[in-house]
Amino acid sequence: MILGIGTDLANIDRIQGVLDRFGDRFRHRVFTETERRKAEARADIAGTYAKRWAAKEACSKALGTGLRMGIAWKDMAVANLPTGQPVMAVTGWAADRLAQMTPEGHEAIIHVTLTDDHPWAQAFVVIEARPL
């Protein structure tokens, strides 16, 4: 069963501007160490950050809260499987919210997909509840 769906579209040039203006302050406030390492190793640094920004926004929407009610940027983190497939992990308040949403006898699975075509980065998040 689907518990939540979220999407977001981020402008890569806007994210580049924020990186230029705020640098590490922005990076450390919004992104986990794993996300920063991934982005800084890529040729398109701003595009990589923009996709992860969009994923966090999309995840917050799928959780039914948006970025309010105590959720923090780093409570949602994008990593990649060895195949390159993106995965979303939640901690803190986002994990608490996910647990509240998940029906008894089910496990929550967060599906995420990312894409970009300059100047846009886009993410979709679907939260699924599977019976145990």
C-alpha positions in Angstrom: 0.0 0.0 0.0 1.2 3.5 -0.7 1.6 5.7 2.4 2.9 8.8 0.7 4.1 10.4 -2.5 6.3 13.5 -2.9 8.0 15.3 -5.7 10.2 18.3 -6.0 12.0 20.3 -8.8 15.1 22.2 -7.9 17.0 24.8 -10.0 20.7 23.8 -10.3 21.8 27.4 -10.9 20.0 28.5 -7.8 21.7 25.8 -5.8 25.1 26.9 -7.3 24.3 30.4 -6.2 23.6 29.2 -2.6 26.9 27.2 -2.7 28.8 30.3 -3.9 27.2 32.5 -1.3 27.1 30.2 1.8 29.6 27.4 1.0 30.3 25.0 3.8 27.7 26.6 6.0 25.0 25.5 3.6 26.6 22.1 2.9 26.9 21.2 6.6 23.5 22.5 7.5 21.6 20.6 4.8 23.6 17.5 3.8 25.1 14.6 5.6 28.8 13.7 5.3 28.0 10.9 2.9 26.0 13.3 0.7 28.7 15.9 0.7 31.4 13.3 -0.1 29.3 12.1 -3.1 28.6 15.6 -4.4 32.2 16.8 -4.1 33.5 13.8 -6.0 31.3 14.5 -9.0 32.0 16.7 -12.0 28.6 18.4 -11.6 28.8 19.3 -7.9 25.8 21.7 -7.9 23.7 19.2 -9.9 24.4 16.5 -7.4 23.5 18.7 -4.4 20.4 19.9 -6.3 19.1 16.4 -6.8 19.6 15.6 -3.1 17.9 18.9 -2.1 15.0 17.9 -4.3 14.9 14.4 -2.7 14.8 15.8 0.8 11.9 18.1 -0.2 10.1 15.2 -1.9 10.6 13.0 1.1 9.2 15.6 3.5 6.2 15.8 1.3 5.7 12.1 1.2 5.9 12.1 5.0 3.0 14.4 4.9 4.7 17.3 6.7 6.8 19.3 4.3 9.7 20.9 6.1 7.9 21.7 9.3 6.8 20.0 12.5 10.4 19.4 13.7 11.9 17.7 10.6 15.5 18.5 9.9 17.3 18.5 6.6 19.7 15.9 7.8 16.9 13.6 9.0 16.6 12.6 5.4 19.7 11.4 3.6 20.3 10.1 0.1 22.9 7.4 -0.5 23.6 5.0 -3.4 23.6 1.3 -3.6 26.7 -0.3 -5.4 24.5 -0.4 -8.5 24.2 3.4 -8.3 20.5 3.3 -7.4 19.6 6.1 -4.9 18.2 5.1 -1.6 16.7 7.3 1.1 17.3 6.8 4.8 15.5 8.7 7.6 16.5 9.4 11.2 15.3 11.5 14.0 11.9 13.1 13.6 11.5 11.8 10.1 12.0 8.3 11.3 9.5 8.9 14.1 7.0 10.2 11.6 7.5 7.3 9.3 6.9 4.9 12.2 3.6 6.7 13.0 2.5 6.4 9.4 3.3 2.7 9.0 0.4 0.3 9.8 1.0 -2.4 12.4 2.3 -5.6 10.7 4.0 -3.7 7.9 7.4 -2.4 7.1 7.9 1.0 5.4 10.0 1.1 2.2 11.1 4.5 0.8 11.6 4.5 -3.0 13.5 7.5 -4.5 14.4 8.4 -8.0 16.5 11.3 -9.1 17.1 13.0 -12.5 18.5 16.2 -13.8 18.7 18.1 -17.1 20.4 21.4 -16.6 19.1 23.7 -15.2 16.6 21.3 -13.4 17.0 18.5 -10.9 14.0 16.5 -10.0 13.2 13.8 -7.4 10.2 11.6 -6.7 9.7 9.7 -3.4 7.1 7.0 -2.8 6.7 5.5 0.6 5.3 2.0 0.5 4.0 -0.2 3.4 4.7 -3.9 2.8 3.2 -6.7 5.0 5.8 -8.4 7.2 
